[in-house]
C-alpha cells in the first residue's frame, strides 16, 4: 500500500508540473515521515526516493543514525535554538528559519562544527498569531543579518498557509508568496538566493506546483495517517 501511495503522489507531482508547463524535475518531493518508523522511510528509500523531511529534531537525528547516509534530510518544523547543534552536518536544508536570534545560533553552531548550513526563511505571510515564521515587517532585518553570515546560506522561502482558506484565498496567498520571492530576488542581496520555494502539502501540493513551488512536503499522502502514540 505504501508503494502505491508513493507512486500515486509522484504521478500527481509530474502531472501538476506538466500542467504548469514545467519539467517534473523542477519540483522536489519531500516525503515527510513524521511519527512513522524508520522501516517506512527505508521502504520509500528502496523505491529510489532520497529527500525526506522531519519536524522534530530528535526524530530526525534518530533516523539519521540508522538509515542510509545518502538521504537528503529536510528539517521542516519549528526549530528551538537549544537544539540547533544536533542538526549540524545532518541536514540538506532547514526550512524554518524565522528570526535573527535563530540565524545567529545556526551561524555560530555551523562555525563550531566547521560546516555550511543551507536554510529557507519561513514567512508568516498572513501574520497569524498562532503560526511560526517571520512577519513581513521583520523580514528585512532578518535578510540583512543573513547577508553577513559566512556559514548560514539562504536558499529561498518556506510557507505554511492558513488551513481554513477557500481556494480563492489560497491562490491569493500563493501569489503573494511568489511575488515576495521575486521582490527579494530583484534586490540581489549577498548570500540570499531564491532558488527554492517550499510550499504545498498533502492537501494542496498540485495547486502549489501551479503557483511556482519548487518543493512540496507530503506526509499523509505517502505514509498514511500519523500515529501520535509513537
N, C-alpha and C positions, 0 to 999 in steps of 0.2 A: 504493500500500500504506500509506503514511503517513496519508493521508486516512482510509482505512478503519479503521486502528488508533485514530486520534484520535476519530473519530465513535463507535467502539465504547466507548471509555473514557468519553466524555461521556454516552453512554446508560447505562452502568453507574452512574455517579455519580448520574444522575437517578433511576434505579430504586432505588438504595440509600437515597437521601433520601426517596423516596416510601414505602418500606418502613418507614422510621423516623418517618413522619408529619411530615416536614419538607419545606419548599419546596426545590426544586432550587437556587434562588439562595442558599440558606443555606450552600452548600458552594462554596468556591473551588478550582478545579482548577489546580494549578501544573504546567505542562509543563516537566520538568527536562531541559535539553538537554546535560547533561554529556557531554563528548567529541564531541558531534555538531556539524557545521559550521553556520555562520550561515545557510546556504541552507536547512537543515532547519527552523530556527527561523522563517525567513521563510515557508516553506510552511505551517506551522501558523498563523502570524500571518494569512496570507491567507485562512484559513478562519474568521477572526473572533476568534481567541484573543488575549489580551493579557497574561496572567500567566505569566511564565517564570522558572525557577529555575536557578541555577548553584551549584556548591560550591567553585569555585576563583576567587579574586579576579581573576587575570589573564584567565581565560576570560570572566568576566562583563564586565570593562571593555573587552575587545577587541570583544565582541559589541555592547555598548552603543554603541560608536562607529560601527558600520556598519549597525545595524538601526534601525527606526523609533523615534522618541523617545517615542511614547505607550505603549510596552511598560512594564509594571509588573514590574520586576526584583526577584526574591527571592533573597537570598543564604542558602543553606541549609547550607553546610559550616562546618568549624571555622575560626574567624577569628583569625589572629595579630595581635597588637597593632600590629606594624610595617607592616601592610597596611591598617589601618583607613582611613587618609587617602585611599586610592584609591577607596573606595566612597562617600565622602561626596557626597550630592546625586544619586546614581545609583540608589539602591535604594528600592523601595516599602516593603520590610521586610527586616530582618536577623533570621533565625530562630535564631541560635546564640549569643546572649549567655550566658556561663556563669561569669563571675567579676566581682568588684568591679574588678579591675585592667582588664579589658576594658571594663567600663562606664565607668570613669573616662576611658579613652582615647577611646571613642566620644563621650562628652560634650565632651571638650576639642577634638577634631577638628571636631565639629559647631559649636562656638563659633567656631573659627578660620575655617571655611568659611561661617559665618552660615546654617546650615541646621538643620532639625529632623529627627531620625532616629528612626523607629519600629522597635522591636525586639520580639522574643519571647525569653523566657528558656528556654533548653534545659535540661531537667531530666533528670538521670540517676537515674530513679526506682528502678532496681534496683541502684544502686551498683556498676555493672560497672567493673572496673579499667581495661579497655581502651577504654572509651567516654568521649567528652567529655560535658559537661553538668554543671551544678551539682548537688551532692548535696542531699538533703532537709535534712541538718544545716546546710549552708552557705547554704541558700536565704534564711532570714530576714535575714541580713546583707546579701545582695545586694539584696533588696527594700528594705531600709532605705536603702541608698545611692541606689537609683534614685528613691526618693521625693524626694530633694533635687535631682535633675537638672533643668536648665532646657531642654535641647535633646534629650536622650535620653528617649523615651517608651515605656514598656512597654505593649504591646497584648495580651499573652497569653503562652501557653506553647507550647513545642515538645517533641516526644518522638520518639526513635528507640528502639523496644523491642528487646530481645534477639532475635536472628534464629532461635533454635532452640526457641522456645516452642511448646507444644501449643496447640490452640485454646482450651482452658480456661484455661491460664496467660496467654495473650494477652488474653483477656477480662478476667481479673483485673487485669492491668497497665493496660488501658484504663480500667477502672472506678476504679482508684486515681488515675490521672492526672486524670480528670474530677473526682473528689472533691477533689483538691488544688486545682484551679482554683476550685471552689465555696468552699473554705475561704478562699483568698486574696481572692476577691470579697467575702465576708462581712466581711472586715477593713476594707474601704473605705479603702484606702491611697491617699495622694496620688500622682498620676502613674502609678498602676498600674491598668490595665484588664485585664479578662479577656474581651475581645471575640473573641479568636482562639485557637483550639486547633488547632495544626498537627501532625497525626499521620495515618498511613496512607500507604502507598506502593504500588507496582505489585502486590505480593502480598497486601495486606490492606486496601486502602482501602475496600471495601464494608463490612467489619466495623467499621473505624474510624468511618465515617459513622454507622453504627447506634449508636456509642458517643459521639456528640456532636462528632466532629471537624468543624471549620469550614474547614479547608484540607487538601487531600490532595496529596502530591507524587509525581507519576507520570512516570517517565522511560522505562524499557524498554517499558512498556505502550503508549507513544505512538511513541517514536522507534526501537524495536527495540534489539537488543544493542549495548552500547557498544564503541567502538573505542579501546582504550587506546594505540594507536600514534599517535593524533592529538595 
